[in-house]
Amino acid sequence: MSSKNHTIQQAREFLKQEALKEISEISDFTLFKTRVFCVIAKYGLQLDAKREEIFSGDEWSKPDSIKILIKKIEQFLDRHIK
């Protein structure tokens, strides 16, 4: 049972890292919000994102806030990738 839990944890971490990798590869900030939405939708988490208002806030319009946004997305993925 312990190895099964370990495997599930590894799979969750892998999915989270893959999502973050896709998001972090965006070089054009004007496409960042759309790309984040697409990645979140790919995992079926768009309703959770809407409930948590992930896409609200002024930081989505400020390119210098990208690190804050990525951290916010990482925390969201930690809570919702199961």
Backbone atoms as SQL, in Angstrom:
CREATE TABLE atoms (id INTEGER PRIMARY KEY, chain TEXT, resi INTEGER, resn TEXT, atom TEXT, x REAL, y REAL, z REAL);
INSERT INTO atoms VALUES
  (1, 'A', 1, 'MET', 'N', 0.828, -1.194, 0.000),
  (2, 'A', 1, 'MET', 'CA', 0.000, 0.000, 0.000),
  (3, 'A', 1, 'MET', 'C', 0.871, 1.255, 0.000),
  (4, 'A', 2, 'SER', 'N', 1.956, 1.218, 0.707),
  (5, 'A', 2, 'SER', 'CA', 2.841, 2.374, 0.777),
  (6, 'A', 2, 'SER', 'C', 3.408, 2.715, -0.595),
  (7, 'A', 3, 'SER', 'N', 3.803, 1.698, -1.355),
  (8, 'A', 3, 'SER', 'CA', 4.360, 1.968, -2.679),
  (9, 'A', 3, 'SER', 'C', 3.300, 2.506, -3.628),
  (10, 'A', 4, 'LYS', 'N', 2.037, 2.085, -3.448),
  (11, 'A', 4, 'LYS', 'CA', 0.953, 2.614, -4.270),
  (12, 'A', 4, 'LYS', 'C', 0.757, 4.103, -3.978),
  (13, 'A', 5, 'ASN', 'N', 0.746, 4.480, -2.715),
  (14, 'A', 5, 'ASN', 'CA', 0.617, 5.896, -2.347),
  (15, 'A', 5, 'ASN', 'C', 1.784, 6.694, -2.889),
  (16, 'A', 6, 'HIS', 'N', 2.959, 6.119, -2.806),
  (17, 'A', 6, 'HIS', 'CA', 4.148, 6.797, -3.325),
  (18, 'A', 6, 'HIS', 'C', 4.006, 7.009, -4.831),
  (19, 'A', 7, 'THR', 'N', 3.492, 6.028, -5.526),
  (20, 'A', 7, 'THR', 'CA', 3.306, 6.123, -6.967),
  (21, 'A', 7, 'THR', 'C', 2.274, 7.199, -7.306),
  (22, 'A', 8, 'ILE', 'N', 1.194, 7.278, -6.551),
  (23, 'A', 8, 'ILE', 'CA', 0.177, 8.302, -6.770),
  (24, 'A', 8, 'ILE', 'C', 0.764, 9.685, -6.537),
  (25, 'A', 9, 'GLN', 'N', 1.543, 9.825, -5.503),
  (26, 'A', 9, 'GLN', 'CA', 2.190, 11.108, -5.221),
  (27, 'A', 9, 'GLN', 'C', 3.151, 11.483, -6.345),
  (28, 'A', 10, 'GLN', 'N', 3.883, 10.518, -6.844),
  (29, 'A', 10, 'GLN', 'CA', 4.808, 10.774, -7.956),
  (30, 'A', 10, 'GLN', 'C', 4.041, 11.202, -9.204),
  (31, 'A', 11, 'ALA', 'N', 2.927, 10.545, -9.469),
  (32, 'A', 11, 'ALA', 'CA', 2.118, 10.882, -10.643),
  (33, 'A', 11, 'ALA', 'C', 1.549, 12.295, -10.519),
  (34, 'A', 12, 'ARG', 'N', 1.057, 12.645, -9.346),
  (35, 'A', 12, 'ARG', 'CA', 0.531, 13.995, -9.120),
  (36, 'A', 12, 'ARG', 'C', 1.624, 15.041, -9.337),
  (37, 'A', 13, 'GLU', 'N', 2.804, 14.777, -8.785),
  (38, 'A', 13, 'GLU', 'CA', 3.914, 15.709, -8.924),
  (39, 'A', 13, 'GLU', 'C', 4.332, 15.833, -10.391),
  (40, 'A', 14, 'PHE', 'N', 4.340, 14.719, -11.101),
  (41, 'A', 14, 'PHE', 'CA', 4.686, 14.735, -12.519),
  (42, 'A', 14, 'PHE', 'C', 3.699, 15.589, -13.312),
  (43, 'A', 15, 'LEU', 'N', 2.400, 15.387, -13.081),
  (44, 'A', 15, 'LEU', 'CA', 1.390, 16.168, -13.781),
  (45, 'A', 15, 'LEU', 'C', 1.522, 17.653, -13.467),
  (46, 'A', 16, 'LYS', 'N', 1.762, 17.965, -12.206),
  (47, 'A', 16, 'LYS', 'CA', 1.928, 19.365, -11.812),
  (48, 'A', 16, 'LYS', 'C', 3.138, 19.977, -12.500),
  (49, 'A', 17, 'GLN', 'N', 4.247, 19.263, -12.516),
  (50, 'A', 17, 'GLN', 'CA', 5.463, 19.774, -13.140),
  (51, 'A', 17, 'GLN', 'C', 5.291, 19.941, -14.654),
  (52, 'A', 18, 'GLU', 'N', 4.580, 19.025, -15.283),
  (53, 'A', 18, 'GLU', 'CA', 4.317, 19.143, -16.717),
  (54, 'A', 18, 'GLU', 'C', 3.461, 20.376, -17.011),
  (55, 'A', 19, 'ALA', 'N', 2.447, 20.601, -16.200),
  (56, 'A', 19, 'ALA', 'CA', 1.597, 21.777, -16.380),
  (57, 'A', 19, 'ALA', 'C', 2.405, 23.055, -16.187),
  (58, 'A', 20, 'LEU', 'N', 3.215, 23.101, -15.157),
  (59, 'A', 20, 'LEU', 'CA', 4.034, 24.285, -14.897),
  (60, 'A', 20, 'LEU', 'C', 5.058, 24.508, -16.004),
  (61, 'A', 21, 'LYS', 'N', 5.574, 23.425, -16.547),
  (62, 'A', 21, 'LYS', 'CA', 6.527, 23.525, -17.646),
  (63, 'A', 21, 'LYS', 'C', 5.858, 24.159, -18.866),
  (64, 'A', 22, 'GLU', 'N', 4.647, 23.700, -19.185),
  (65, 'A', 22, 'GLU', 'CA', 3.907, 24.270, -20.315),
  (66, 'A', 22, 'GLU', 'C', 3.647, 25.763, -20.109),
  (67, 'A', 23, 'ILE', 'N', 3.299, 26.119, -18.893),
  (68, 'A', 23, 'ILE', 'CA', 2.990, 27.512, -18.576),
  (69, 'A', 23, 'ILE', 'C', 4.251, 28.366, -18.610),
  (70, 'A', 24, 'SER', 'N', 5.331, 27.851, -18.085),
  (71, 'A', 24, 'SER', 'CA', 6.573, 28.616, -17.989),
  (72, 'A', 24, 'SER', 'C', 7.253, 28.846, -19.333),
  (73, 'A', 25, 'GLU', 'N', 6.909, 28.061, -20.326),
  (74, 'A', 25, 'GLU', 'CA', 7.539, 28.177, -21.644),
  (75, 'A', 25, 'GLU', 'C', 7.019, 29.353, -22.459),
  (76, 'A', 26, 'ILE', 'N', 5.997, 30.028, -21.995),
  (77, 'A', 26, 'ILE', 'CA', 5.415, 31.150, -22.722),
  (78, 'A', 26, 'ILE', 'C', 6.357, 32.343, -22.662),
  (79, 'A', 27, 'SER', 'N', 6.763, 32.822, -23.818),
  (80, 'A', 27, 'SER', 'CA', 7.669, 33.974, -23.853),
  (81, 'A', 27, 'SER', 'C', 6.913, 35.289, -24.087),
  (82, 'A', 28, 'ASP', 'N', 5.715, 35.201, -24.637),
  (83, 'A', 28, 'ASP', 'CA', 4.909, 36.390, -24.910),
  (84, 'A', 28, 'ASP', 'C', 3.844, 36.519, -23.812),
  (85, 'A', 29, 'PHE', 'N', 3.994, 37.500, -22.942),
  (86, 'A', 29, 'PHE', 'CA', 3.075, 37.653, -21.808),
  (87, 'A', 29, 'PHE', 'C', 1.638, 37.876, -22.257),
  (88, 'A', 30, 'THR', 'N', 1.431, 38.414, -23.444),
  (89, 'A', 30, 'THR', 'CA', 0.059, 38.645, -23.901),
  (90, 'A', 30, 'THR', 'C', -0.688, 37.326, -24.112),
  (91, 'A', 31, 'LEU', 'N', 0.031, 36.236, -24.275),
  (92, 'A', 31, 'LEU', 'CA', -0.574, 34.914, -24.454),
  (93, 'A', 31, 'LEU', 'C', -0.618, 34.109, -23.162),
  (94, 'A', 32, 'PHE', 'N', -0.038, 34.635, -22.110),
  (95, 'A', 32, 'PHE', 'CA', 0.136, 33.879, -20.869),
  (96, 'A', 32, 'PHE', 'C', -1.191, 33.444, -20.260),
  (97, 'A', 33, 'LYS', 'N', -2.124, 34.360, -20.114),
  (98, 'A', 33, 'LYS', 'CA', -3.409, 34.042, -19.478),
  (99, 'A', 33, 'LYS', 'C', -4.172, 32.979, -20.271),
  (100, 'A', 34, 'THR', 'N', -4.173, 33.113, -21.576),
  (101, 'A', 34, 'THR', 'CA', -4.855, 32.140, -22.429),
  (102, 'A', 34, 'THR', 'C', -4.209, 30.769, -22.298),
  (103, 'A', 35, 'ARG', 'N', -2.893, 30.742, -22.286),
  (104, 'A', 35, 'ARG', 'CA', -2.178, 29.462, -22.170),
  (105, 'A', 35, 'ARG', 'C', -2.445, 28.808, -20.824),
  (106, 'A', 36, 'VAL', 'N', -2.446, 29.595, -19.763),
  (107, 'A', 36, 'VAL', 'CA', -2.738, 29.059, -18.433),
  (108, 'A', 36, 'VAL', 'C', -4.144, 28.466, -18.420),
  (109, 'A', 37, 'PHE', 'N', -5.100, 29.183, -18.990),
  (110, 'A', 37, 'PHE', 'CA', -6.461, 28.658, -19.035),
  (111, 'A', 37, 'PHE', 'C', -6.511, 27.329, -19.783),
  (112, 'A', 38, 'CYS', 'N', -5.831, 27.254, -20.918),
  (113, 'A', 38, 'CYS', 'CA', -5.824, 26.015, -21.710),
  (114, 'A', 38, 'CYS', 'C', -5.214, 24.850, -20.936),
  (115, 'A', 39, 'VAL', 'N', -4.149, 25.105, -20.226),
  (116, 'A', 39, 'VAL', 'CA', -3.504, 24.051, -19.434),
  (117, 'A', 39, 'VAL', 'C', -4.433, 23.607, -18.299),
  (118, 'A', 40, 'ILE', 'N', -5.045, 24.550, -17.628),
  (119, 'A', 40, 'ILE', 'CA', -5.971, 24.209, -16.543),
  (120, 'A', 40, 'ILE', 'C', -7.166, 23.436, -17.101),
  (121, 'A', 41, 'ALA', 'N', -7.665, 23.842, -18.255),
  (122, 'A', 41, 'ALA', 'CA', -8.787, 23.139, -18.887),
  (123, 'A', 41, 'ALA', 'C', -8.398, 21.730, -19.308),
  (124, 'A', 42, 'LYS', 'N', -7.156, 21.563, -19.732),
  (125, 'A', 42, 'LYS', 'CA', -6.675, 20.240, -20.147),
  (126, 'A', 42, 'LYS', 'C', -6.804, 19.227, -19.007),
  (127, 'A', 43, 'TYR', 'N', -6.663, 19.695, -17.790),
  (128, 'A', 43, 'TYR', 'CA', -6.801, 18.835, -16.617),
  (129, 'A', 43, 'TYR', 'C', -8.219, 18.849, -16.053),
  (130, 'A', 44, 'GLY', 'N', -9.141, 19.541, -16.733),
  (131, 'A', 44, 'GLY', 'CA', -10.538, 19.577, -16.302),
  (132, 'A', 44, 'GLY', 'C', -10.767, 20.411, -15.052),
  (133, 'A', 45, 'LEU', 'N', -9.920, 21.389, -14.828),
  (134, 'A', 45, 'LEU', 'CA', -9.987, 22.168, -13.594),
  (135, 'A', 45, 'LEU', 'C', -10.518, 23.586, -13.799),
  (136, 'A', 46, 'GLN', 'N', -11.102, 23.853, -14.975),
  (137, 'A', 46, 'GLN', 'CA', -11.538, 25.210, -15.250),
  (138, 'A', 46, 'GLN', 'C', -12.659, 25.680, -14.323),
  (139, 'A', 47, 'LEU', 'N', -13.545, 24.798, -13.897),
  (140, 'A', 47, 'LEU', 'CA', -14.607, 25.209, -12.965),
  (141, 'A', 47, 'LEU', 'C', -14.033, 25.521, -11.584),
  (142, 'A', 48, 'ASP', 'N', -13.048, 24.729, -11.163),
  (143, 'A', 48, 'ASP', 'CA', -12.377, 25.019, -9.892),
  (144, 'A', 48, 'ASP', 'C', -11.658, 26.361, -9.971),
  (145, 'A', 49, 'ALA', 'N', -11.038, 26.624, -11.103),
  (146, 'A', 49, 'ALA', 'CA', -10.338, 27.907, -11.293),
  (147, 'A', 49, 'ALA', 'C', -11.326, 29.066, -11.250),
  (148, 'A', 50, 'LYS', 'N', -12.484, 28.859, -11.836),
  (149, 'A', 50, 'LYS', 'CA', -13.505, 29.908, -11.820),
  (150, 'A', 50, 'LYS', 'C', -13.993, 30.155, -10.394),
  (151, 'A', 51, 'ARG', 'N', -14.268, 29.072, -9.655),
  (152, 'A', 51, 'ARG', 'CA', -14.732, 29.206, -8.256),
  (153, 'A', 51, 'ARG', 'C', -13.714, 29.936, -7.396),
  (154, 'A', 52, 'GLU', 'N', -12.447, 29.647, -7.624),
  (155, 'A', 52, 'GLU', 'CA', -11.381, 30.263, -6.832),
  (156, 'A', 52, 'GLU', 'C', -10.919, 31.607, -7.406),
  (157, 'A', 53, 'GLU', 'N', -11.524, 32.006, -8.505),
  (158, 'A', 53, 'GLU', 'CA', -11.209, 33.281, -9.157),
  (159, 'A', 53, 'GLU', 'C', -9.710, 33.418, -9.463),
  (160, 'A', 54, 'ILE', 'N', -9.157, 32.345, -9.991),
  (161, 'A', 54, 'ILE', 'CA', -7.734, 32.305, -10.336),
  (162, 'A', 54, 'ILE', 'C', -7.374, 33.398, -11.347),
  (163, 'A', 55, 'PHE', 'N', -8.284, 33.680, -12.260),
  (164, 'A', 55, 'PHE', 'CA', -7.967, 34.621, -13.333),
  (165, 'A', 55, 'PHE', 'C', -8.372, 36.061, -13.036),
  (166, 'A', 56, 'SER', 'N', -8.772, 36.323, -11.815),
  (167, 'A', 56, 'SER', 'CA', -9.090, 37.703, -11.460),
  (168, 'A', 56, 'SER', 'C', -7.865, 38.334, -10.807),
  (169, 'A', 57, 'GLY', 'N', -7.805, 39.606, -10.843),
  (170, 'A', 57, 'GLY', 'CA', -6.685, 40.316, -10.225),
  (171, 'A', 57, 'GLY', 'C', -5.886, 41.109, -11.241),
  (172, 'A', 58, 'ASP', 'N', -5.309, 42.180, -10.773),
  (173, 'A', 58, 'ASP', 'CA', -4.535, 43.082, -11.624),
  (174, 'A', 58, 'ASP', 'C', -3.227, 42.474, -12.117),
  (175, 'A', 59, 'GLU', 'N', -2.709, 41.478, -11.397),
  (176, 'A', 59, 'GLU', 'CA', -1.409, 40.913, -11.777),
  (177, 'A', 59, 'GLU', 'C', -1.434, 40.269, -13.164),
  (178, 'A', 60, 'TRP', 'N', -2.621, 39.898, -13.669),
  (179, 'A', 60, 'TRP', 'CA', -2.728, 39.290, -14.997),
  (180, 'A', 60, 'TRP', 'C', -2.425, 40.282, -16.106),
  (181, 'A', 61, 'SER', 'N', -2.411, 41.559, -15.784),
  (182, 'A', 61, 'SER', 'CA', -2.109, 42.562, -16.806),
  (183, 'A', 61, 'SER', 'C', -0.705, 43.153, -16.644),
  (184, 'A', 62, 'LYS', 'N', 0.068, 42.613, -15.711),
  (185, 'A', 62, 'LYS', 'CA', 1.406, 43.135, -15.446),
  (186, 'A', 62, 'LYS', 'C', 2.469, 42.066, -15.702),
  (187, 'A', 63, 'PRO', 'N', 3.245, 42.212, -16.752),
  (188, 'A', 63, 'PRO', 'CA', 4.276, 41.214, -17.078),
  (189, 'A', 63, 'PRO', 'C', 5.269, 40.962, -15.942),
  (190, 'A', 64, 'ASP', 'N', 5.529, 41.941, -15.106),
  (191, 'A', 64, 'ASP', 'CA', 6.486, 41.744, -14.020),
  (192, 'A', 64, 'ASP', 'C', 5.903, 40.901, -12.872),
  (193, 'A', 65, 'SER', 'N', 4.629, 40.528, -12.969),
  (194, 'A', 65, 'SER', 'CA', 3.980, 39.695, -11.947),
  (195, 'A', 65, 'SER', 'C', 4.000, 38.211, -12.297),
  (196, 'A', 66, 'ILE', 'N', 4.722, 37.841, -13.324),
  (197, 'A', 66, 'ILE', 'CA', 4.655, 36.457, -13.811),
  (198, 'A', 66, 'ILE', 'C', 5.077, 35.437, -12.752),
  (199, 'A', 67, 'LYS', 'N', 6.084, 35.744, -11.955),
  (200, 'A', 67, 'LYS', 'CA', 6.516, 34.801, -10.918),
  (201, 'A', 67, 'LYS', 'C', 5.437, 34.613, -9.867),
  (202, 'A', 68, 'ILE', 'N', 4.746, 35.677, -9.517),
  (203, 'A', 68, 'ILE', 'CA', 3.643, 35.603, -8.558),
  (204, 'A', 68, 'ILE', 'C', 2.519, 34.739, -9.129),
  (205, 'A', 69, 'LEU', 'N', 2.218, 34.943, -10.396),
  (206, 'A', 69, 'LEU', 'CA', 1.166, 34.168, -11.048),
  (207, 'A', 69, 'LEU', 'C', 1.512, 32.687, -11.124),
  (208, 'A', 70, 'ILE', 'N', 2.752, 32.386, -11.459),
  (209, 'A', 70, 'ILE', 'CA', 3.166, 30.985, -11.546),
  (210, 'A', 70, 'ILE', 'C', 3.073, 30.325, -10.170),
  (211, 'A', 71, 'LYS', 'N', 3.449, 31.027, -9.132),
  (212, 'A', 71, 'LYS', 'CA', 3.334, 30.493, -7.767),
  (213, 'A', 71, 'LYS', 'C', 1.866, 30.256, -7.414),
  (214, 'A', 72, 'LYS', 'N', 1.003, 31.179, -7.783),
  (215, 'A', 72, 'LYS', 'CA', -0.433, 31.055, -7.539),
  (216, 'A', 72, 'LYS', 'C', -0.996, 29.825, -8.266),
  (217, 'A', 73, 'ILE', 'N', -0.556, 29.633, -9.501),
  (218, 'A', 73, 'ILE', 'CA', -1.007, 28.487, -10.289),
  (219, 'A', 73, 'ILE', 'C', -0.477, 27.187, -9.696),
  (220, 'A', 74, 'GLU', 'N', 0.775, 27.206, -9.250),
  (221, 'A', 74, 'GLU', 'CA', 1.355, 26.012, -8.628),
  (222, 'A', 74, 'GLU', 'C', 0.569, 25.612, -7.387),
  (223, 'A', 75, 'GLN', 'N', 0.215, 26.555, -6.567),
  (224, 'A', 75, 'GLN', 'CA', -0.584, 26.267, -5.368),
  (225, 'A', 75, 'GLN', 'C', -1.966, 25.730, -5.741),
  (226, 'A', 76, 'PHE', 'N', -2.561, 26.294, -6.769),
  (227, 'A', 76, 'PHE', 'CA', -3.839, 25.815, -7.262),
  (228, 'A', 76, 'PHE', 'C', -3.723, 24.361, -7.717),
  (229, 'A', 77, 'LEU', 'N', -2.705, 24.061, -8.495),
  (230, 'A', 77, 'LEU', 'CA', -2.507, 22.689, -8.979),
  (231, 'A', 77, 'LEU', 'C', -2.249, 21.728, -7.837),
  (232, 'A', 78, 'ASP', 'N', -1.510, 22.160, -6.828),
  (233, 'A', 78, 'ASP', 'CA', -1.284, 21.313, -5.642),
  (234, 'A', 78, 'ASP', 'C', -2.598, 20.908, -4.991),
  (235, 'A', 79, 'ARG', 'N', -3.528, 21.831, -4.946),
  (236, 'A', 79, 'ARG', 'CA', -4.815, 21.550, -4.303),
  (237, 'A', 79, 'ARG', 'C', -5.724, 20.658, -5.155),
  (238, 'A', 80, 'HIS', 'N', -5.600, 20.750, -6.467),
  (239, 'A', 80, 'HIS', 'CA', -6.627, 20.141, -7.317),
  (240, 'A', 80, 'HIS', 'C', -6.195, 18.950, -8.162),
  (241, 'A', 81, 'ILE', 'N', -4.934, 18.762, -8.422),
  (242, 'A', 81, 'ILE', 'CA', -4.533, 17.567, -9.173),
  (243, 'A', 81, 'ILE', 'C', -4.569, 16.393, -8.211),
  (244, 'A', 82, 'LYS', 'N', -5.392, 15.413, -8.547),
  (245, 'A', 82, 'LYS', 'CA', -5.581, 14.262, -7.644),
  (246, 'A', 82, 'LYS', 'C', -5.288, 12.961, -8.332);
